[in-house]
Amino acid sequence: MDDNDTNQWPEVLKFLFESANSNHNSLKESGLVIFESFPGIFGSQAEQSTTLIHQIFLSCLNNPDVKTVTHSLQNTDEDTALKALIDIAENSPKFLRPSINEIFELCLQ
């Protein structure tokens, strides 16, 4: 980043977006982990990239081949995912409304 918070290495963002949209789950996961670990990587372009980032996250969460939440809950003893679900329900209940049946099924498991 330069003094104006502009990313001086645009190839990195291009690579991350391509990785996060990849058909290979390990590459997709790597891109998403980097986004999570370095949210400031967008610099002054963050606002311009918000819609694209949301689309990437939604496509990953809605991937029918990988039941993301179920997989996370089954492979951990922590209640982190449950706490995150509660946070989303408290702050953005409209976001969960279309998936309420699946959420109830998940909670029953």
PyMOL CGO cylinders between C-alpha atoms (Angstrom):
from pymol import cmd
from pymol.cgo import CYLINDER

trace = [
    CYLINDER, 0.00, 0.00, 0.00, 1.20, 3.49, -0.70, 0.3, 1, 1, 1, 1, 1, 1,
    CYLINDER, 1.20, 3.49, -0.70, 0.61, 6.58, 1.43, 0.3, 1, 1, 1, 1, 1, 1,
    CYLINDER, 0.61, 6.58, 1.43, -2.86, 7.02, -0.13, 0.3, 1, 1, 1, 1, 1, 1,
    CYLINDER, -2.86, 7.02, -0.13, -3.85, 3.46, 0.86, 0.3, 1, 1, 1, 1, 1, 1,
    CYLINDER, -3.85, 3.46, 0.86, -3.75, 2.30, -2.75, 0.3, 1, 1, 1, 1, 1, 1,
    CYLINDER, -3.75, 2.30, -2.75, -2.71, -1.27, -3.45, 0.3, 1, 1, 1, 1, 1, 1,
    CYLINDER, -2.71, -1.27, -3.45, 0.49, -1.19, -5.48, 0.3, 1, 1, 1, 1, 1, 1,
    CYLINDER, 0.49, -1.19, -5.48, 0.28, -4.86, -6.39, 0.3, 1, 1, 1, 1, 1, 1,
    CYLINDER, 0.28, -4.86, -6.39, -3.03, -5.33, -8.27, 0.3, 1, 1, 1, 1, 1, 1,
    CYLINDER, -3.03, -5.33, -8.27, -2.03, -8.80, -9.41, 0.3, 1, 1, 1, 1, 1, 1,
    CYLINDER, -2.03, -8.80, -9.41, -2.48, -10.01, -5.83, 0.3, 1, 1, 1, 1, 1, 1,
    CYLINDER, -2.48, -10.01, -5.83, -6.13, -8.98, -5.76, 0.3, 1, 1, 1, 1, 1, 1,
    CYLINDER, -6.13, -8.98, -5.76, -6.70, -10.53, -9.17, 0.3, 1, 1, 1, 1, 1, 1,
    CYLINDER, -6.70, -10.53, -9.17, -5.13, -13.77, -7.95, 0.3, 1, 1, 1, 1, 1, 1,
    CYLINDER, -5.13, -13.77, -7.95, -7.22, -13.76, -4.75, 0.3, 1, 1, 1, 1, 1, 1,
    CYLINDER, -7.22, -13.76, -4.75, -10.46, -13.17, -6.63, 0.3, 1, 1, 1, 1, 1, 1,
    CYLINDER, -10.46, -13.17, -6.63, -9.60, -15.94, -9.09, 0.3, 1, 1, 1, 1, 1, 1,
    CYLINDER, -9.60, -15.94, -9.09, -8.67, -18.26, -6.22, 0.3, 1, 1, 1, 1, 1, 1,
    CYLINDER, -8.67, -18.26, -6.22, -11.87, -17.56, -4.31, 0.3, 1, 1, 1, 1, 1, 1,
    CYLINDER, -11.87, -17.56, -4.31, -13.88, -18.31, -7.47, 0.3, 1, 1, 1, 1, 1, 1,
    CYLINDER, -13.88, -18.31, -7.47, -11.91, -21.44, -8.33, 0.3, 1, 1, 1, 1, 1, 1,
    CYLINDER, -11.91, -21.44, -8.33, -13.52, -24.85, -8.82, 0.3, 1, 1, 1, 1, 1, 1,
    CYLINDER, -13.52, -24.85, -8.82, -10.79, -26.34, -6.61, 0.3, 1, 1, 1, 1, 1, 1,
    CYLINDER, -10.79, -26.34, -6.61, -11.93, -26.22, -3.00, 0.3, 1, 1, 1, 1, 1, 1,
    CYLINDER, -11.93, -26.22, -3.00, -8.42, -25.95, -1.55, 0.3, 1, 1, 1, 1, 1, 1,
    CYLINDER, -8.42, -25.95, -1.55, -7.59, -22.95, -3.76, 0.3, 1, 1, 1, 1, 1, 1,
    CYLINDER, -7.59, -22.95, -3.76, -10.97, -21.37, -2.96, 0.3, 1, 1, 1, 1, 1, 1,
    CYLINDER, -10.97, -21.37, -2.96, -10.39, -21.85, 0.76, 0.3, 1, 1, 1, 1, 1, 1,
    CYLINDER, -10.39, -21.85, 0.76, -6.91, -20.34, 0.54, 0.3, 1, 1, 1, 1, 1, 1,
    CYLINDER, -6.91, -20.34, 0.54, -8.24, -17.22, -1.16, 0.3, 1, 1, 1, 1, 1, 1,
    CYLINDER, -8.24, -17.22, -1.16, -10.98, -16.81, 1.43, 0.3, 1, 1, 1, 1, 1, 1,
    CYLINDER, -10.98, -16.81, 1.43, -8.57, -17.32, 4.33, 0.3, 1, 1, 1, 1, 1, 1,
    CYLINDER, -8.57, -17.32, 4.33, -6.31, -14.59, 2.94, 0.3, 1, 1, 1, 1, 1, 1,
    CYLINDER, -6.31, -14.59, 2.94, -9.32, -12.25, 2.59, 0.3, 1, 1, 1, 1, 1, 1,
    CYLINDER, -9.32, -12.25, 2.59, -10.21, -12.98, 6.21, 0.3, 1, 1, 1, 1, 1, 1,
    CYLINDER, -10.21, -12.98, 6.21, -6.67, -12.60, 7.51, 0.3, 1, 1, 1, 1, 1, 1,
    CYLINDER, -6.67, -12.60, 7.51, -5.88, -9.39, 5.64, 0.3, 1, 1, 1, 1, 1, 1,
    CYLINDER, -5.88, -9.39, 5.64, -9.09, -7.36, 5.22, 0.3, 1, 1, 1, 1, 1, 1,
    CYLINDER, -9.09, -7.36, 5.22, -7.02, -4.22, 4.61, 0.3, 1, 1, 1, 1, 1, 1,
    CYLINDER, -7.02, -4.22, 4.61, -5.61, -5.71, 1.42, 0.3, 1, 1, 1, 1, 1, 1,
    CYLINDER, -5.61, -5.71, 1.42, -8.26, -3.82, -0.58, 0.3, 1, 1, 1, 1, 1, 1,
    CYLINDER, -8.26, -3.82, -0.58, -7.03, -0.47, 0.70, 0.3, 1, 1, 1, 1, 1, 1,
    CYLINDER, -7.03, -0.47, 0.70, -8.87, 2.46, -0.84, 0.3, 1, 1, 1, 1, 1, 1,
    CYLINDER, -8.87, 2.46, -0.84, -10.61, 0.07, -3.26, 0.3, 1, 1, 1, 1, 1, 1,
    CYLINDER, -10.61, 0.07, -3.26, -12.58, -1.65, -0.48, 0.3, 1, 1, 1, 1, 1, 1,
    CYLINDER, -12.58, -1.65, -0.48, -15.86, 0.12, -1.22, 0.3, 1, 1, 1, 1, 1, 1,
    CYLINDER, -15.86, 0.12, -1.22, -15.60, -0.67, -4.91, 0.3, 1, 1, 1, 1, 1, 1,
    CYLINDER, -15.60, -0.67, -4.91, -14.95, -4.35, -4.18, 0.3, 1, 1, 1, 1, 1, 1,
    CYLINDER, -14.95, -4.35, -4.18, -17.64, -4.88, -1.52, 0.3, 1, 1, 1, 1, 1, 1,
    CYLINDER, -17.64, -4.88, -1.52, -20.31, -6.19, -3.88, 0.3, 1, 1, 1, 1, 1, 1,
    CYLINDER, -20.31, -6.19, -3.88, -17.91, -8.60, -5.54, 0.3, 1, 1, 1, 1, 1, 1,
    CYLINDER, -17.91, -8.60, -5.54, -16.64, -9.85, -2.18, 0.3, 1, 1, 1, 1, 1, 1,
    CYLINDER, -16.64, -9.85, -2.18, -20.21, -10.44, -0.97, 0.3, 1, 1, 1, 1, 1, 1,
    CYLINDER, -20.21, -10.44, -0.97, -20.99, -12.39, -4.15, 0.3, 1, 1, 1, 1, 1, 1,
    CYLINDER, -20.99, -12.39, -4.15, -17.93, -14.58, -3.64, 0.3, 1, 1, 1, 1, 1, 1,
    CYLINDER, -17.93, -14.58, -3.64, -18.83, -15.31, -0.01, 0.3, 1, 1, 1, 1, 1, 1,
    CYLINDER, -18.83, -15.31, -0.01, -22.45, -16.07, -0.88, 0.3, 1, 1, 1, 1, 1, 1,
    CYLINDER, -22.45, -16.07, -0.88, -21.46, -18.41, -3.70, 0.3, 1, 1, 1, 1, 1, 1,
    CYLINDER, -21.46, -18.41, -3.70, -19.17, -20.27, -1.30, 0.3, 1, 1, 1, 1, 1, 1,
    CYLINDER, -19.17, -20.27, -1.30, -21.84, -20.51, 1.37, 0.3, 1, 1, 1, 1, 1, 1,
    CYLINDER, -21.84, -20.51, 1.37, -24.44, -21.67, -1.13, 0.3, 1, 1, 1, 1, 1, 1,
    CYLINDER, -24.44, -21.67, -1.13, -22.24, -24.29, -2.77, 0.3, 1, 1, 1, 1, 1, 1,
    CYLINDER, -22.24, -24.29, -2.77, -24.35, -27.47, -2.77, 0.3, 1, 1, 1, 1, 1, 1,
    CYLINDER, -24.35, -27.47, -2.77, -21.27, -29.69, -3.06, 0.3, 1, 1, 1, 1, 1, 1,
    CYLINDER, -21.27, -29.69, -3.06, -19.86, -28.48, 0.25, 0.3, 1, 1, 1, 1, 1, 1,
    CYLINDER, -19.86, -28.48, 0.25, -22.31, -28.08, 3.15, 0.3, 1, 1, 1, 1, 1, 1,
    CYLINDER, -22.31, -28.08, 3.15, -20.16, -25.41, 4.75, 0.3, 1, 1, 1, 1, 1, 1,
    CYLINDER, -20.16, -25.41, 4.75, -21.86, -24.95, 8.11, 0.3, 1, 1, 1, 1, 1, 1,
    CYLINDER, -21.86, -24.95, 8.11, -22.65, -28.63, 8.60, 0.3, 1, 1, 1, 1, 1, 1,
    CYLINDER, -22.65, -28.63, 8.60, -19.05, -29.52, 7.78, 0.3, 1, 1, 1, 1, 1, 1,
    CYLINDER, -19.05, -29.52, 7.78, -17.74, -26.92, 10.23, 0.3, 1, 1, 1, 1, 1, 1,
    CYLINDER, -17.74, -26.92, 10.23, -20.01, -28.03, 13.03, 0.3, 1, 1, 1, 1, 1, 1,
    CYLINDER, -20.01, -28.03, 13.03, -19.23, -31.71, 12.57, 0.3, 1, 1, 1, 1, 1, 1,
    CYLINDER, -19.23, -31.71, 12.57, -15.47, -31.16, 12.55, 0.3, 1, 1, 1, 1, 1, 1,
    CYLINDER, -15.47, -31.16, 12.55, -15.10, -29.05, 15.66, 0.3, 1, 1, 1, 1, 1, 1,
    CYLINDER, -15.10, -29.05, 15.66, -15.88, -29.25, 19.35, 0.3, 1, 1, 1, 1, 1, 1,
    CYLINDER, -15.88, -29.25, 19.35, -16.07, -25.50, 19.71, 0.3, 1, 1, 1, 1, 1, 1,
    CYLINDER, -16.07, -25.50, 19.71, -19.28, -23.51, 19.61, 0.3, 1, 1, 1, 1, 1, 1,
    CYLINDER, -19.28, -23.51, 19.61, -17.78, -20.75, 17.43, 0.3, 1, 1, 1, 1, 1, 1,
    CYLINDER, -17.78, -20.75, 17.43, -20.10, -21.46, 14.50, 0.3, 1, 1, 1, 1, 1, 1,
    CYLINDER, -20.10, -21.46, 14.50, -23.14, -21.41, 16.76, 0.3, 1, 1, 1, 1, 1, 1,
    CYLINDER, -23.14, -21.41, 16.76, -22.06, -18.09, 18.26, 0.3, 1, 1, 1, 1, 1, 1,
    CYLINDER, -22.06, -18.09, 18.26, -21.59, -16.68, 14.76, 0.3, 1, 1, 1, 1, 1, 1,
    CYLINDER, -21.59, -16.68, 14.76, -25.07, -17.85, 13.78, 0.3, 1, 1, 1, 1, 1, 1,
    CYLINDER, -25.07, -17.85, 13.78, -26.51, -16.16, 16.87, 0.3, 1, 1, 1, 1, 1, 1,
    CYLINDER, -26.51, -16.16, 16.87, -24.66, -12.93, 16.02, 0.3, 1, 1, 1, 1, 1, 1,
    CYLINDER, -24.66, -12.93, 16.02, -26.06, -12.99, 12.48, 0.3, 1, 1, 1, 1, 1, 1,
    CYLINDER, -26.06, -12.99, 12.48, -29.57, -13.72, 13.78, 0.3, 1, 1, 1, 1, 1, 1,
    CYLINDER, -29.57, -13.72, 13.78, -29.38, -10.81, 16.21, 0.3, 1, 1, 1, 1, 1, 1,
    CYLINDER, -29.38, -10.81, 16.21, -27.89, -8.30, 13.78, 0.3, 1, 1, 1, 1, 1, 1,
    CYLINDER, -27.89, -8.30, 13.78, -29.29, -9.32, 10.38, 0.3, 1, 1, 1, 1, 1, 1,
    CYLINDER, -29.29, -9.32, 10.38, -32.30, -11.60, 10.78, 0.3, 1, 1, 1, 1, 1, 1,
    CYLINDER, -32.30, -11.60, 10.78, -33.48, -10.87, 7.23, 0.3, 1, 1, 1, 1, 1, 1,
    CYLINDER, -33.48, -10.87, 7.23, -30.30, -12.47, 5.94, 0.3, 1, 1, 1, 1, 1, 1,
    CYLINDER, -30.30, -12.47, 5.94, -31.25, -15.79, 7.55, 0.3, 1, 1, 1, 1, 1, 1,
    CYLINDER, -31.25, -15.79, 7.55, -34.95, -15.76, 6.70, 0.3, 1, 1, 1, 1, 1, 1,
    CYLINDER, -34.95, -15.76, 6.70, -34.64, -17.51, 3.28, 0.3, 1, 1, 1, 1, 1, 1,
    CYLINDER, -34.64, -17.51, 3.28, -32.71, -20.37, 4.91, 0.3, 1, 1, 1, 1, 1, 1,
    CYLINDER, -32.71, -20.37, 4.91, -34.70, -20.74, 8.12, 0.3, 1, 1, 1, 1, 1, 1,
    CYLINDER, -34.70, -20.74, 8.12, -35.77, -24.34, 7.40, 0.3, 1, 1, 1, 1, 1, 1,
    CYLINDER, -35.77, -24.34, 7.40, -32.19, -25.45, 6.79, 0.3, 1, 1, 1, 1, 1, 1,
    CYLINDER, -32.19, -25.45, 6.79, -31.05, -23.64, 9.93, 0.3, 1, 1, 1, 1, 1, 1,
    CYLINDER, -31.05, -23.64, 9.93, -33.66, -25.43, 12.04, 0.3, 1, 1, 1, 1, 1, 1,
    CYLINDER, -33.66, -25.43, 12.04, -32.63, -28.78, 10.55, 0.3, 1, 1, 1, 1, 1, 1,
    CYLINDER, -32.63, -28.78, 10.55, -29.01, -27.97, 11.31, 0.3, 1, 1, 1, 1, 1, 1,
    CYLINDER, -29.01, -27.97, 11.31, -29.84, -27.05, 14.90, 0.3, 1, 1, 1, 1, 1, 1,
    CYLINDER, -29.84, -27.05, 14.90, -31.72, -30.32, 15.36, 0.3, 1, 1, 1, 1, 1, 1,
    CYLINDER, -31.72, -30.32, 15.36, -28.66, -32.28, 14.25, 0.3, 1, 1, 1, 1, 1, 1,
]
cmd.load_cgo(trace, "trace")
